[in-house]
């Protein structure tokens, strides 16, 4: 989304998320390629998802938008069933541990219990993450402001620098003129010969008149 003022968009974003009970899970900001960009991930309750989306659309010009929906019902049921099965298996091993008489049997059962508890913790973590996905909708938002390209100021030259530059400029002009005259020597020779011919003809004519 393109905005006129990124700073103002940030302020409006804070007000909007607070009003709808949403929260920002992560954000980053950078200035690059003539743009001031802000990227963020917003979490909001599904019931307020559309309201937040509509509010964001009023911040500026929406250039692209994509909506996706994932049905995690089957996945949630599968993880819950596996968790219940692992807990039941843990209870059976604990019952065996109570009835074990040999040290070797006790050590083997305790090892199995430890492995099952690691699986239970991993499954619980996955289930919590899935519950979080179900409990909140996610909006990944990027908005940017175009930055004006400032032209660099012209360097200030001192009088001495300008005088030296003028001297070299005059010298280059003089050398270019001399080189031009040398390059045009055939034309100058023809011009001189023509001038001499005209003058001779005039003198001859003047003597006839006398």
C-alpha positions as CSV (number, residue, x, y, z in Angstrom):
1,X,0.0,0.0,0.0
2,X,1.3,3.4,-0.9
3,X,0.8,6.2,1.7
4,X,1.3,9.9,1.5
5,X,3.0,10.0,4.9
6,X,4.5,7.0,6.6
7,X,4.8,8.7,10.0
8,X,1.1,9.5,10.0
9,X,0.3,6.0,8.8
10,X,2.2,4.6,11.8
11,X,0.2,6.7,14.2
12,X,-3.1,5.7,12.6
13,X,-2.0,2.1,12.7
14,X,-1.4,2.3,16.5
15,X,-4.8,3.8,17.0
16,X,-6.6,1.2,14.8
17,X,-4.9,-1.9,16.4
18,X,-5.7,-0.7,19.9
19,X,-9.3,0.0,19.0
20,X,-9.8,-3.5,17.6
21,X,-7.8,-5.3,20.2
22,X,-5.2,-6.4,17.7
23,X,-1.4,-6.6,18.3
24,X,1.7,-6.3,16.2
25,X,3.7,-9.5,16.3
26,X,6.7,-8.1,14.3
27,X,7.7,-5.0,12.4
28,X,10.6,-3.6,10.3
29,X,11.4,-0.4,8.6
30,X,13.9,0.7,6.0
31,X,14.7,3.5,3.5
32,X,15.9,2.2,0.1
33,X,15.5,2.9,-3.6
34,X,13.7,6.2,-3.0
35,X,11.2,4.6,-0.7
36,X,10.5,4.6,3.0
37,X,9.0,1.2,3.7
38,X,7.3,-0.3,6.8
39,X,6.5,-4.1,7.1
40,X,4.5,-5.6,9.9
41,X,2.6,-8.7,10.9
42,X,-0.6,-8.1,12.8
43,X,-2.7,-10.6,14.8
44,X,-6.4,-10.0,15.3
45,X,-9.4,-12.0,16.4
46,X,-11.3,-13.5,13.4
47,X,-14.4,-11.6,14.4
48,X,-12.6,-8.3,13.9
49,X,-10.5,-9.3,10.9
50,X,-12.7,-7.6,8.2
51,X,-13.1,-4.5,10.3
52,X,-9.3,-4.2,10.6
53,X,-8.8,-4.9,6.9
54,X,-11.3,-2.2,6.0
55,X,-9.6,0.3,8.3
56,X,-6.2,-0.4,6.8
57,X,-7.5,0.2,3.3
58,X,-8.3,3.8,4.1
59,X,-4.6,4.6,4.9
60,X,-3.6,5.0,1.3
61,X,-3.7,3.3,-2.1
62,X,-3.9,-0.5,-2.0
63,X,-1.7,-1.8,-4.8
64,X,-2.0,-5.5,-4.1
65,X,-4.0,-7.7,-1.7
66,X,-4.2,-11.5,-1.2
67,X,-6.5,-13.4,1.1
68,X,-6.1,-17.1,2.1
69,X,-8.0,-19.4,4.4
70,X,-6.7,-22.7,5.9
71,X,-9.1,-25.3,7.4
72,X,-7.1,-26.9,10.3
73,X,-10.0,-28.9,11.8
74,X,-8.7,-32.3,10.7
75,X,-5.1,-31.4,11.7
76,X,-6.3,-30.2,15.1
77,X,-8.2,-33.4,15.7
78,X,-5.3,-35.6,14.7
79,X,-2.8,-33.8,17.0
80,X,-5.3,-33.9,19.9
81,X,-5.8,-37.7,19.3
82,X,-2.0,-38.3,19.2
83,X,-1.5,-36.3,22.4
84,X,-4.2,-38.3,24.2
85,X,-2.6,-41.6,23.0
86,X,0.8,-40.5,24.2
87,X,-0.5,-39.6,27.6
88,X,-2.2,-42.9,28.0
89,X,1.0,-44.7,27.0
90,X,2.9,-42.7,29.6
91,X,0.4,-43.8,32.3
92,X,0.9,-47.4,31.4
93,X,4.6,-47.1,31.6
94,X,4.3,-45.4,35.0
95,X,2.1,-48.3,36.2
96,X,4.8,-50.7,35.0
97,X,7.4,-48.7,36.8
98,X,5.6,-49.1,40.1
99,X,5.5,-52.9,39.7
100,X,9.1,-53.3,38.5
101,X,11.4,-55.1,40.8
102,X,14.7,-55.3,38.8
103,X,16.9,-52.2,38.5
104,X,17.4,-53.0,34.8
105,X,13.7,-53.0,34.2
106,X,13.3,-49.8,36.1
107,X,16.0,-48.1,34.1
108,X,14.5,-49.3,30.8
109,X,11.0,-48.1,31.7
110,X,12.3,-44.7,32.9
111,X,14.1,-44.3,29.6
112,X,10.8,-45.0,27.7
113,X,8.9,-42.6,30.0
114,X,11.5,-39.9,29.2
115,X,11.1,-40.4,25.5
116,X,7.3,-40.3,25.7
117,X,7.4,-37.1,27.7
118,X,9.6,-35.5,25.1
119,X,7.0,-36.5,22.4
120,X,4.2,-35.1,24.6
121,X,5.9,-31.8,25.1
122,X,6.5,-31.5,21.3
123,X,2.9,-32.4,20.5
124,X,1.6,-29.9,23.1
125,X,3.8,-27.2,21.6
126,X,2.4,-27.9,18.1
127,X,-1.2,-27.9,19.5
128,X,-0.7,-24.6,21.2
129,X,0.7,-23.1,18.0
130,X,-2.3,-24.5,16.1
131,X,-4.7,-23.0,18.7
132,X,-3.0,-19.7,18.3
133,X,-3.5,-19.9,14.5
134,X,-7.2,-20.7,15.0
135,X,-7.6,-18.0,17.7
136,X,-6.1,-15.1,15.6
137,X,-6.1,-14.1,12.0
138,X,-2.8,-12.9,10.5
139,X,-2.4,-9.8,8.3
140,X,1.0,-9.2,6.7
141,X,1.1,-5.5,5.7
142,X,3.6,-3.5,3.8
143,X,3.1,0.2,3.2
144,X,5.6,2.8,1.8
145,X,6.1,6.5,1.1
146,X,7.9,7.8,-2.0
147,X,10.9,9.9,-1.1
148,X,11.8,13.0,-3.2
149,X,15.2,12.6,-4.9
150,X,17.2,15.6,-3.8
151,X,19.8,16.9,-6.3
152,X,23.2,17.5,-4.9
153,X,24.2,21.2,-4.6
154,X,26.7,22.6,-7.1
155,X,30.1,23.0,-5.6
156,X,31.2,26.5,-4.6
157,X,34.5,27.4,-6.4
158,X,36.9,30.0,-5.1
159,X,38.1,33.0,-7.1
160,X,41.5,31.5,-7.6
161,X,40.0,28.2,-8.9
162,X,37.8,30.1,-11.3
163,X,40.7,32.3,-12.4
164,X,42.9,29.2,-13.0
165,X,40.0,27.5,-14.9
166,X,39.6,30.6,-17.1
167,X,43.4,30.7,-17.9
168,X,43.3,27.1,-19.0
169,X,40.1,27.7,-21.0
170,X,41.8,30.6,-22.8
171,X,44.9,28.6,-23.5
172,X,42.9,25.8,-24.9
173,X,41.0,28.3,-27.1
174,X,44.3,29.7,-28.4
175,X,45.8,26.3,-29.2
176,X,42.6,25.2,-30.9
177,X,42.8,28.4,-33.1
178,X,46.4,27.8,-34.0
179,X,45.7,24.1,-34.8
180,X,42.8,25.2,-36.9
181,X,44.9,27.6,-38.9
182,X,47.6,24.9,-39.5
183,X,44.9,22.5,-40.6
184,X,43.5,25.1,-43.1
185,X,46.9,26.0,-44.7
186,X,45.8,24.9,-48.2
187,X,42.9,27.2,-48.1
188,X,45.1,30.1,-46.8
189,X,47.6,29.4,-49.6
190,X,44.8,29.6,-52.2
191,X,43.5,32.7,-50.7
192,X,46.9,34.4,-50.7
193,X,47.5,33.4,-54.4
194,X,44.1,34.7,-55.3
195,X,44.7,38.0,-53.6
196,X,48.1,38.4,-55.3
197,X,46.5,37.7,-58.7
198,X,43.8,40.3,-58.2
199,X,46.3,42.9,-57.1
200,X,48.6,42.2,-60.1
201,X,45.6,42.5,-62.4
202,X,44.6,45.8,-60.9
203,X,48.1,47.2,-61.2
204,X,48.2,46.1,-64.9
205,X,44.9,47.7,-65.6
206,X,45.9,51.0,-63.8
207,X,49.1,51.2,-66.0
208,X,47.0,50.8,-69.2
209,X,44.8,53.6,-68.2
210,X,47.8,55.9,-67.7
